[in-house]
Amino acid sequence: MNLNRMDWNDLRVFLAVARAGNLSKAGRDLGMDHATVGRRISALEFALETPIFERDRQGYRLNEHGRAMLEYVEAAEANIMTLGDALDGNSPGLSGHVRVATMEGIASLYLSEQFVELRRRQPGITIELVTSSTSVRISHREADLFLGFFQPADTSLQIDKIGEFQLHLYASSGYLDAHGTPASVAELRNHSFVGYIDGLIQLDSVRWLEDAISDPPVVFHSSSMLAQMFSASAGGGIVMLPTFARAERFGLVQVLPGQIDVSRSIWMSSHQYIRRVPRIRAVASFLTDTLSRDYPVMARTER
């Protein structure tokens, strides 16, 4: 291997192709045409004197050498990002964009407000809050940080449990006036519910209504937690919502308080190297402190 023949800019192309899996998407991410991306990969393999990708109809997949190389290049990427932050002396404090991905409900009803406080503390950091009903591929750098209600299985990630929230049943006063207030879990059978579309649920962790009542009689289904909440607020039925929704501000009343015990943990995951970047580390620390304050992890067996 002759490192003097290596163009270090080609390592950025290597990362893009490794994450995208094909030349076209990598080219779009890099602002290059796919033919140029292909030539840069070929030049890199020539400098390394070994193939690092397997080519097939599906695209480009890292081979054994490429997978071994990826870890070192991602570490270098994190160090370069850290260096860039250190050399950015245009304003005091940290600066740059940090992309946080999570589910729609907690993003809209909780995190969007909390990030206002982060802005006061770190005015140079710009947050990009991405909502997704599925797990964002942190290993592919689709986001810097991901908050989810399940523990990711990817061993290459840094994963921390940073909070836990309870879930309660809610209904509008109008609905309860018209249909009566259930006095027991057994009486829930006589009521209508608002819930998720079963066939479109992509994360089992949001099947929380079933933890309170088996086979609930759902009369309105939506893939959106916000749509469910506002349907219930209009009298559409009983809905199960997390405490971070603060459903009372939308006119909803808790049903069977103290009789329903359903909870979920909040997990934060990030690439183990990217967490070293100061601005990303600052946002991760802010989220950890904020969730620990508002929705601390309870000392009990995980459900």
Helices and strands as residue ranges (DSSP letters): G 3-5, H 9-20, H 23-30, H 34-48, E 53-56, E 59-62, H 64-87, E 96-102, H 104-106, I 107-111, H 112-121, E 125-131, G 138-140, E 145-148, E 157-172, H 173-179, G 185-190, E 193-195, G 198-200, G 204-206, H 209-212, E 218-221, H 225-233, E 238-242, G 243-245, G 247-250, E 252-255, E 262-271, G 274-276, H 278-294
